[in-house]
């Protein structure tokens, strides 16, 4: 039987989207062990595991604690953005590279093989100018640059250069980078594949997330996973539903537990088995939602979702 190895993504417990305090990394490890997870993804941002907040001794104690619980650390999930700076004297790229260096060192200290990076991330799937592009998403309002796609291409070049520099940094620490596609520049799976191909470094690979696929058709899913093949080194699980208003117009999306969303999990897992994917599937709850009565969820609801999500993904082993 193909074993689906699951990781609990620590971002879920940063108290971003529930009422209550953030958990400690040890508490997150405890939850992962109690719920049946094999591993934990590190969220390397405050209030959880920002690298500068963890000394070498603290890192060793955390690793020992996880080892005693039979929990591995399998990915440092950095939220990076390699888009160009917006002022000549306020350079962003150098700061991103320093942060990546710190994340790679943290990964090395925690026996973690992967650092997940995002090519471009502004916190949203659509920026304010997305519908003003001529042949692609616009990075700013209508200009001659936009109409010639130069705004998009200069962002693409910035991202590619930043990831190449990050790959060189990661190689010094024996770490692989998992590039996860995300708008506004890498807007579909083929963009992600193209970007990693253009970077063309042996330690720069792909984090392939089914919820980000532009189609949930069986054939498309299988073809995509097989196309990525052995470049796939990480994946996230979550569910997404589309929220519709009058005449069926989609006005928003919302995260739900895996199995309750639009994702077509069985062909995805079958394809992962076909390529002999040996990495982990991390359950991530990284967006707000409301409970009945229009109240924010509490910590208990996040615990419930983590367990339900784990159980659903585990059940797929019997179907593939």
C-alpha positions in Angstrom: 0.0 0.0 0.0 1.2 3.5 -0.8 1.7 5.4 2.4 0.5 9.1 2.3 2.9 10.8 4.7 1.3 13.8 6.3 2.7 16.9 8.0 0.9 19.4 10.2 1.6 22.9 9.0 2.5 25.1 12.0 1.0 28.2 10.4 -2.4 26.9 11.5 -1.5 27.6 15.1 -0.1 31.1 14.8 -3.4 32.6 16.0 -3.8 34.5 12.8 -7.3 33.3 12.1 -8.7 32.1 15.4 -9.5 33.7 18.8 -6.8 32.9 21.3 -3.0 32.7 21.7 -0.4 31.2 19.3 0.9 27.9 20.4 4.5 27.1 21.1 6.4 24.8 18.7 6.4 22.1 21.4 2.6 22.3 21.6 2.3 22.0 17.9 4.6 18.9 17.9 2.4 17.4 20.6 -0.7 18.0 18.5 0.9 16.4 15.5 1.9 13.3 17.4 -1.5 13.0 19.1 -3.4 13.3 15.8 -1.3 10.8 13.9 0.8 13.1 11.7 4.2 12.0 10.7 5.8 15.5 10.7 5.5 19.2 11.1 6.1 22.1 8.7 7.8 25.0 10.3 6.3 28.5 9.9 9.5 30.6 10.1 7.7 33.9 11.1 6.6 35.4 14.3 4.9 34.4 16.6 6.0 30.8 15.8 9.5 30.0 14.7 11.2 33.1 13.3 14.9 32.1 12.9 16.3 35.0 14.8 14.2 34.1 17.9 15.8 30.6 18.1 19.4 30.2 19.3 21.4 27.1 18.4 20.6 25.6 21.8 16.9 26.3 21.4 16.9 24.6 18.0 18.7 21.6 19.4 16.1 21.3 22.2 13.2 21.6 19.8 14.7 19.0 17.5 15.3 16.6 20.5 11.7 17.2 21.6 10.3 16.4 18.2 12.5 13.3 17.8 11.3 12.0 21.2 7.7 12.3 19.8 8.7 10.6 16.5 7.9 13.8 14.6 10.1 15.0 11.8 10.5 18.6 10.5 10.1 18.3 6.7 9.7 21.9 5.4 10.4 25.4 6.4 7.5 27.2 4.8 8.9 30.7 4.1 6.6 33.3 2.7 8.9 35.1 0.3 8.3 37.7 -2.5 11.0 38.3 -5.1 9.2 41.0 -7.0 11.2 44.1 -7.8 11.7 46.9 -5.3 9.5 50.0 -5.6 12.3 52.5 -4.6 15.9 52.6 -5.6 17.1 53.2 -2.0 14.7 50.6 -0.4 15.9 47.3 -1.9 13.8 44.3 -1.0 15.7 41.6 -2.8 18.7 41.7 -0.5 16.4 41.4 2.5 14.6 38.4 1.0 18.0 36.7 0.4 19.1 37.3 3.9 15.9 35.8 5.2 16.2 32.8 2.9 19.7 32.3 4.3 18.4 32.3 7.8 15.7 29.8 6.9 18.2 27.5 5.3 20.3 27.6 8.4 17.3 26.8 10.5 16.5 23.9 8.2 20.0 22.5 8.6 19.8 22.8 12.4 16.4 21.1 12.5 17.4 18.2 10.1 14.8 19.6 7.7 15.5 18.8 4.0 13.3 21.5 2.3 12.7 25.2 2.4 9.4 26.2 0.7 9.6 29.6 -1.1 7.0 31.6 -2.9 8.0 33.4 -6.1 5.7 36.4 -5.5 3.2 36.8 -2.7 1.2 39.9 -1.9 -1.3 38.1 0.3 -4.1 37.9 -2.4 -4.8 36.0 -5.5 -5.8 39.1 -7.5 -4.0 42.4 -7.3 -5.9 45.7 -8.0 -4.8 45.9 -11.6 -5.2 42.3 -12.6 -8.0 43.1 -15.2 -6.2 46.0 -16.9 -3.5 43.8 -18.6 -3.4 43.5 -22.3 -1.9 40.0 -22.6 -1.4 39.1 -19.0 -2.1 40.3 -15.4 -1.0 43.9 -15.0 1.4 44.8 -12.2 0.2 48.4 -12.2 -2.3 50.6 -13.8 -2.6 51.1 -17.6 0.7 52.3 -19.2 2.6 51.7 -22.4 4.8 49.3 -20.3 1.6 47.3 -19.4 0.4 47.2 -23.0 3.7 45.6 -24.1 3.9 43.2 -21.1 7.1 44.8 -20.0 5.7 45.2 -16.4 5.1 41.5 -16.2 8.4 40.5 -17.8 10.5 42.6 -15.5 8.8 41.0 -12.5 9.4 37.6 -13.9 13.1 38.4 -14.4 13.3 39.7 -10.8 11.7 36.5 -9.5 13.9 34.2 -11.5 17.1 36.0 -10.5 16.1 35.9 -6.8 15.4 32.2 -6.9 18.7 31.5 -8.6 20.5 33.4 -5.8 18.4 31.5 -3.2 19.3 28.2 -4.8 23.0 29.1 -4.4 22.4 29.9 -0.8 20.5 26.7 -0.1 23.2 24.6 -1.7 25.6 25.8 1.0 23.3 24.3 3.6 22.5 21.1 1.8 18.9 22.2 1.4 16.4 21.9 -1.4 14.0 24.6 -2.3 10.4 23.8 -3.1 9.0 26.6 -5.2 5.2 26.9 -4.7 3.2 28.7 -7.3 1.1 31.6 -6.2 -0.3 34.7 -8.0 0.3 37.5 -9.0 3.2 36.5 -11.3 3.2 32.7 -11.2 -0.5 32.3 -12.0 -0.9 28.6 -13.2 0.9 25.3 -12.9 2.6 25.8 -16.3 4.1 29.1 -15.1 5.5 27.2 -12.1 7.0 24.5 -14.3 8.4 27.1 -16.7 10.0 29.1 -13.8 11.7 26.1 -12.3 12.9 24.9 -15.7 14.4 28.4 -16.4 16.1 28.5 -13.0 17.6 25.1 -13.9 19.3 24.2 -10.6 19.4 20.7 -9.2 18.3 21.8 -5.7 15.4 24.0 -6.9 12.3 21.9 -7.3 8.5 22.2 -7.0 5.9 22.2 -4.2 2.8 21.0 -6.1 -0.5 21.9 -4.4 -3.7 20.4 -5.9 -5.9 23.3 -4.6 -3.9 25.7 -6.9 -4.6 23.7 -10.1 -6.6 25.5 -12.7 -8.5 22.3 -13.5 -9.8 19.4 -11.3 -10.4 17.1 -14.3 -8.9 13.6 -13.9 -6.8 13.7 -17.0 -5.4 17.2 -16.4 -4.4 16.2 -12.8 -2.6 13.1 -13.9 -0.8 14.8 -16.8 0.3 17.6 -14.6 1.7 15.4 -11.8 3.5 13.2 -14.3 4.9 16.3 -16.1 6.4 17.5 -12.8 7.6 14.0 -11.9 10.6 13.8 -9.7 10.8 17.6 -9.3 7.9 17.4 -6.9 9.3 17.5 -3.4 6.5 19.0 -1.3 2.7 19.4 -1.3 -0.1 21.0 0.8 -3.6 19.8 1.4 -6.5 22.0 2.1 -10.0 22.4 0.7 -11.4 25.4 -1.2 -15.0 26.3 -2.0 -16.2 29.1 -4.3 -18.7 31.5 -2.8 -21.3 32.6 -5.3 -23.7 35.5 -5.3 -26.5 36.6 -7.7 -26.6 34.7 -11.0 -23.9 32.4 -9.8 -21.2 35.1 -9.9 -18.2 34.1 -7.8 -17.3 36.8 -5.3 -14.8 35.0 -3.0 -13.3 31.7 -2.0 -13.1 30.1 1.4 -10.9 27.4 2.9 -12.5 24.2 4.2 -11.2 20.9 5.4 -9.8 18.6 2.7 -12.7 16.5 1.2 -15.2 19.3 1.5 -13.8 21.5 -1.3 -13.6 21.3 -5.1 -10.4 19.3 -5.1 -10.3 15.9 -6.9 -8.0 14.1 -4.5 -8.2 10.5 -5.7 -6.6 11.0 -9.2 -4.0 13.3 -7.6 -2.9 10.8 -5.1 -2.9 8.0 -7.7 -0.6 10.1 -9.9 1.6 10.8 -6.9 1.9 7.1 -6.3 2.6 6.6 -10.0 5.6 8.9 -9.9 6.6 7.3 -6.6 6.4 10.6 -4.7 8.0 10.1 -1.3 7.5 13.6 0.1 4.9 14.9 2.6 1.4 16.3 2.3 1.1 19.2 4.7 -2.4 20.3 5.9 -2.5 24.1 5.8 -5.2 26.4 7.1 -4.0 29.8 6.0 -7.1 32.0 5.5 -9.9 33.3 7.6 -13.4 31.8 7.9 -16.4 32.4 10.1 -18.4 30.1 12.3 -22.2 29.9 12.5 -23.5 33.1 14.2 -20.8 35.1 12.5 -18.1 34.6 15.1 -14.5 33.8 14.6 -13.4 30.2 15.2 -11.5 29.2 18.3 -8.5 26.9 18.9 -10.8 23.9 19.3 -12.2 24.4 15.8 -8.7 24.4 14.4 -7.9 21.2 16.3 -11.0 19.6 14.9 -10.2 20.6 11.3 -6.6 19.3 11.7 -8.0 15.9 12.8 -10.7 15.7 10.2 -8.3 16.7 7.4 -5.8 14.1 8.5 -8.4 11.4 8.7 -9.7 12.2 5.2 -6.3 12.2 3.5 -5.4 9.0 5.3 -8.6 7.4 4.0 -7.4 7.9 0.5 -4.8 5.2 0.9 -7.5 2.6 0.5 -8.7 4.1 -2.8 -5.4 4.3 -4.6 
